[in-house]
Amino acid sequence: MPEKRPVTSRKRITGPSTPSRRLERNRDRSRLAVPGDDQIRKAIASDPDAAPIADDDWFRRAKIVLPEPKKAVSIRLDRDVMDWFQRQGKGYQTRINAVLRAYVQGQPPVAGRR
């Protein structure tokens, strides 16, 4: 039969809530207040890294560019290489493609070849 432990009282770690602690918590919450639209616009305008706001003219000139479809291929890879990529999770084929692309881009151009 398992041994029974005596019940002991647990001490409060945070201490009792006092008016000063409540005031302090409320001050902390006020810093989390949601900024208004004007504050957001001013922050964007003062941020040198913010992209300009796109207007109607920009949307009229914008062109949708779809990526080229991938070509389905069958290649033989070492089991440990394939296992490593698959262990990285969903999107492992995209990562294999990225590694191959980085290799190709790092090679000098070959004249007369595509």
C-alpha positions as semicolon CSV with decimal commas, in nm:
position;residue;x (nm);y (nm);z (nm)
1;M;0,000;0,000;0,000
2;P;0,143;0,343;-0,093
3;E;0,262;0,564;0,186
4;K;0,036;0,863;0,263
5;R;0,198;1,202;0,293
6;P;0,075;1,456;0,543
7;V;-0,111;1,751;0,392
8;T;0,086;2,071;0,430
9;S;-0,032;2,422;0,369
10;R;0,107;2,600;0,067
11;K;0,254;2,944;0,105
12;R;0,148;3,223;-0,126
13;I;0,438;3,318;-0,344
14;T;0,301;3,648;-0,468
15;G;0,172;3,778;-0,138
16;P;-0,162;3,941;-0,076
17;S;-0,306;4,189;-0,322
18;T;-0,270;4,537;-0,183
19;P;-0,395;4,868;-0,325
20;S;-0,039;4,961;-0,426
21;R;0,009;4,630;-0,611
22;R;-0,323;4,676;-0,792
23;L;-0,222;5,029;-0,893
24;E;0,112;4,898;-1,019
25;R;-0,061;4,628;-1,228
26;N;-0,299;4,886;-1,375
27;R;-0,006;5,106;-1,474
28;D;0,150;4,810;-1,651
29;R;-0,174;4,747;-1,837
30;S;-0,195;5,108;-1,950
31;R;0,132;5,062;-2,138
32;L;-0,041;4,791;-2,339
33;A;-0,318;5,023;-2,455
34;V;-0,396;4,994;-2,825
35;P;-0,272;5,300;-3,019
36;G;-0,521;5,499;-3,224
37;D;-0,512;5,535;-3,603
38;D;-0,344;5,876;-3,580
39;Q;-0,066;5,737;-3,361
40;I;-0,013;5,449;-3,603
41;R;0,004;5,685;-3,904
42;K;0,256;5,910;-3,726
43;A;0,470;5,610;-3,634
44;I;0,469;5,486;-3,993
45;A;0,552;5,833;-4,129
46;S;0,848;5,865;-3,891
47;D;0,986;5,516;-3,967
48;P;1,255;5,541;-4,236
49;D;1,223;5,167;-4,310
50;A;0,845;5,172;-4,366
51;A;0,734;5,104;-4,721
52;P;0,530;5,379;-4,885
53;I;0,156;5,334;-4,875
54;A;0,034;5,193;-5,207
55;D;-0,224;5,412;-5,377
56;D;-0,481;5,328;-5,646
57;D;-0,233;5,410;-5,925
58;W;0,013;5,155;-5,785
59;F;-0,256;4,886;-5,786
60;R;-0,353;4,971;-6,147
61;R;0,008;4,928;-6,263
62;A;0,078;4,616;-6,052
63;K;0,119;4,289;-6,238
64;I;0,055;3,948;-6,091
65;V;0,358;3,726;-6,149
66;L;0,302;3,357;-6,085
67;P;0,599;3,130;-6,018
68;E;0,689;2,875;-6,281
69;P;0,541;2,534;-6,209
70;K;0,782;2,274;-6,077
71;K;0,884;1,982;-6,293
72;A;0,815;1,640;-6,139
73;V;1,129;1,426;-6,143
74;S;1,249;1,103;-5,993
75;I;1,602;1,102;-5,850
76;R;1,792;0,857;-5,636
77;L;1,926;0,997;-5,310
78;D;2,124;0,830;-5,035
79;R;1,887;0,707;-4,765
80;D;2,056;0,909;-4,490
81;V;2,033;1,230;-4,695
82;M;1,664;1,175;-4,766
83;D;1,597;1,083;-4,400
84;W;1,768;1,403;-4,285
85;F;1,555;1,624;-4,510
86;Q;1,235;1,443;-4,414
87;R;1,315;1,480;-4,043
88;Q;1,313;1,857;-4,096
89;G;0,937;1,831;-4,144
90;K;0,686;1,951;-4,397
91;G;0,839;2,125;-4,698
92;Y;1,143;1,897;-4,724
93;Q;1,117;1,882;-5,105
94;T;1,121;2,263;-5,117
95;R;1,435;2,261;-4,902
96;I;1,602;2,005;-5,131
97;N;1,518;2,233;-5,425
98;A;1,665;2,533;-5,240
99;V;1,991;2,345;-5,171
100;L;2,018;2,241;-5,536
101;R;1,940;2,597;-5,651
102;A;2,210;2,741;-5,424
103;Y;2,459;2,492;-5,570
104;V;2,361;2,581;-5,930
105;Q;2,381;2,956;-5,861
106;G;2,727;2,910;-5,710
107;Q;2,864;2,752;-6,029
108;P;3,026;2,949;-6,311
109;P;2,806;2,984;-6,621
110;V;2,867;2,722;-6,888
111;A;2,871;2,858;-7,244
112;G;2,622;2,701;-7,482
113;R;2,424;2,518;-7,213
114;R;2,088;2,599;-7,062
